[in-house]
Amino acid sequence: MTIISFDDVLKLKQACSEKFKEHVHFHDACGGQYFTLETDSDEIREFIKEFLIKMDYKVNFDKSGMSFTFEDA
């Protein structure tokens, strides 16, 4: 699992908030970083994937589609 910079976290959170009014929750624990969404939406997930691939990150959503982590693209 890739650890991303706080600056990149802020960019993601701001982009999702502006486009969808979606709050992306950032969780940072000793096991690594992960993120959760409040809304179950294919459109939001696709936006996140496309937004972050431009920053050289690959997004891995869990089975629920509401939680994700990153890997280097």
Protein Blocks (a to p, Z undefined) as FASTA:
>chain_A
ZZddfklmmmmmmmmmmmnopacdddddfkbccdddfbdcfklmmmmmmmmmmnopacdd
dfkopaccdddZZ
